[in-house]
Amino acid sequence: MYKILIIFCLYTSTLSAKILPSLTIVINEDVYRDYLCILNNQNVLTVKYYGGQCSRREVIEIILIQQMLALGGFEYEFILDPVYYNMRERKLLEKGLLLISVDSVWHSEALSMEEHVFISPPLIRKKEYQAGFYASSNNSKVLSVNSIDQLKRLSIVSNKHWTVDWTNLTKAGFERVIHEDEWMSQASLVNKHLIDVMLIPFSNNEDLSYKIKNIELKPIPNFKFPLDESRHVIISKKHPLGHETYQALIKGMKLMRAEGTITKAFKDSGLFNPAVTHWLKVD
């Protein structure tokens, strides 16, 4: 899974007596590319449509969190820097060197850090996050699976450190769950028919396909996998802007939730996908 880090610091403007928070986001290049694709030269605070070819959860959350903070009254100078940041996010948050993670975390992960972080209300509520069983687009044998028994006999690749994914698959009775660290390596194994399927959130493409580089994956029709936890934004308690940011985020999130903007954004991205409403839940 991709991680995106935000680091906040304070600076004093020589042109004004007002002290403004200066915001730098250090972001992986692929997420940055999709972020720019969705913005399409718009101001991030004016984005109303969250879909399109480049849309996915990680990118949508960057946009939503900035909009929530602005609605909550948090003002900052915004700087985006597409470079790799090699320090561990969790340690940075615990030490107050990192203000906020804009890649939401599962509730269980957030609770394991609650001594060090503020935990937002759910950004994605329990059972809203659903994934498909994605196979290579040319693996007709796997894509023709039509029963839960057949599905659970397939090999499925995940990462044992993604505890929610791994635990839910095990509880659901999948016996051939195979560990692979990197997401792209997982996709490559599935694309080469070396492993049958992997879990991927549904896309907003008409056929629900997921395409990256020379890989095209499609979900087995009529089956979806609900992940039984909520996802939350976490903010460092030790960072000097932590409490202020937390209060602004809660206020902005409440407003955007009431307006239906959060649900709309994830529907636009395909994560909340009406095309799979009547698909069978596998749990």
N, C-alpha and C positions, 0 to 999 in steps of 0.2 A: 504494500500500500504506500502511496506517496505521502510524504510529510511536508507541510508548509509551515514555516516559522515566521512569527512577527516579533520584532524586537523594538521596544519603545525607549526613547530617552528624552530628556528635557533639554531645550536649548533656549538661550535668551537672544531675542532678535535685537540687532543694533538699530533697527528702524522703529521699534516699538517697545514700550515698557512692559507690554503683556508677554508673559511666559507661555509659549505654545508647546504642546507635545509634538515631537517629530517622530514620524512613523516610518520604519524601514521593514519591508517584507522581503525575506530571503526565500526564494521559491525555486523549485526544480524547473528546468527549462521546458519540459513537456507540458507541465501545468501552466506555466507562464504563457506558452504559445496558445493554449486553448483559452486562457483568460483573455488575451488580447483579441482572439478570434471572436469571442462572445461580445466583448465591449465594442469592437468595430468603431473605434474612435469616440465612443460615447463617454460621458462622465459616469463613473461607476455608480454614483448616487442617483442617476436618472434612469438606470436600467429597469425596464418593465417586463420585457420578454426574456426568459432565461433558457430558452431552447436553442435549437440549431445543431449543426453537425458537431460542434466542438463541446457541447454541453455534457457535463458529468458532475457527480456530487461534489468532488473536491473543489471544482471551479465555482460552482453555484454557492458553496459555503463561504468562499472568500468574498463574493459580492454581497451576500446576505448579511454577513457579520459587519462589513463596513457600513451598510445601510442602517442596520440596527444601532450601531454606535452613534451614527450621525443623528438619527431620530431621537436617541436618548440624550443628546446634548453634548456628546464628546467631540471636541474639536482637535484636529491634529494636522500636521504637515505630512503628506503622504509620499513615500518613496518606495518604488518597486525595484528590486535587484535580483535578476534571474541568475543566481550562482548557487553552487552546491554548498550547503552549510553542514559541516561534519561533526558538530557536537550533538550529543544526545538531547532531544527535546525535553524529556522528562527531567533530567538533571538541571537543565537551564530553567525550567519552570520552578523547580524546588528551590533553587538558589536565588530566584528573583532576577535572573539575567534575561529571561524571556517573559514577556508580559502575558501573551495569549497564544493559544494554538487555534488557528483558523481551520484546521482539519479536525472535525468533531471526533470524540472518542466514545466508545461504548460505556454504559453506565457503570459496569463492574470495574473497568479501568479507571474511571473517574473516582470512584469510591476508594480505590486503593491509594489514591493520591490526596484525599480530602484534607489531610493535615497541612498540605502545602498549597492547595488550589481552591479557588471558588468554583463551584459547579453550577452552570446555568440550568434553567428549566430545560426540558427536552427540546432540542432543535428538530430531531426526528423522533417521533413518539413510538412507544412499544408496539411492535408488530407492523409498523408502517414500512419498515425496511424489508423489502422482498427481493430475492435474487432468482435468476433462472439457472437451469443446468445447461451450460453452454458447451457445445461440441463443435468440431471442425465443420464448416459449411458443406464439405463434400463427404462427410462420414454418414452416409445414408442409413447404415445399419443402426447406429446409435440414435440418430434423429428419428427413427421409426419406432423407438421404444414407446409402448402404450399402456404400461401398467406400473404400479408402484413397486411391485416385486421385481420386475425387470430392471427398473431404475436403480433400485438399491443393490443390485448385483454388479452394477457398472463400477469401474475404477474412477475415483475422483481425486483431483489434486487440490491441496490447500497448504496452509502453513500452520504448523502446530502452535506457533506463537500468536496466531490470530485466534485467541482463545474462544471467542464467541462463535466463530465459524466452525472451528474444530469440535467444540463441545456439542453444538447443535447437530452437526452431522453424525457424531457418535451416538448421541441420544436417539436420533431418528432411525438408527439401525444400519447405517452405511458401514460396511465392514472393510471395504478396500479403499480407505482414505490414505493418500500418499503425501508425504511432506516434501515441499520444495520451497526454498526461501524466497525467491524473487518472482514477482507477478508475471513479468515478461517470460521468464523461463517456464512458468506454468502454462501460459498461453501457447508457447512454442511446442511443448509436449502434447497438448491437446490438438494443436494444428497438425502435428505429424502423426496423429492417431496412436501415439505411444501411451497415452492415457485417454480415457473416454470423455470425461467432462470436467468442468470447473464451475464454481459459483461466480456469477457476474451479475451486478444489478442490471435491470432491464434498460435498454437504450431507448431513445426516442425515434429511432428509425422505424419506418413503416413495418418492416419485417423483423424488427427487434434485434437485428444483427449488430455485432460489434466488430469494427474494423480498425486495425492499427498496423502500420507498416504493410507487410505482405501477408498478414494474418486476417482471416475472416471467420468469426465464430457465430453460431446461431443457437438459440435455445431449443431444447426438446419441447415441442408443443404440449400445452395443457398441464404442465407441472410448474409449480413455483415453491420457493423455499423461504418461509418467513423466519427472520432472525429475531428471536424473542427478547430483545433489549432495546432500550432507547439510546439515542446518541446525544451528547452534550458538548458544549463549549467549555473549556477550562481556562482559568485565568490565575496567574500567580498571586498568592497572598503576600509574598515578600517584595514584589516589585512596587516601587513608590506610587505607580499609577493603578495598582491592582484594584483597590476598592472602588475608585472612581470609575474605572472601566467596567467593572462588574455591575455597578448600579446603572450605568448608561446602557449596557447590553440588555439587562433585564427590562428596562423601560422600553427600549426599542423593539425587543422581541415581543413584548406584550402587545404593542401597537400593530406590528406586522402580522402577528398571529390572529388578532381580531379582524384585521382587514382581509385575511385569507391569502396574504402575499407569500407566506412560507410554503403553504400547501401548493399554491400555484407554481412557485419556482421549481419545486421538486416534480410536479406533474410535467412542466415544460421540459425538464431534463430527461424524463422517462423513468426516473426512480419510482415515482408513484404513477403506475401505468394503467390506464383504464382498459387497455387491450387485454390485460391478463386478469381482469376482475373475476371472471368465472373459471379461471384455471384452478386445478386441484392443488390444495395446500399439502405439502409433504412434510410431516412432522412426527 
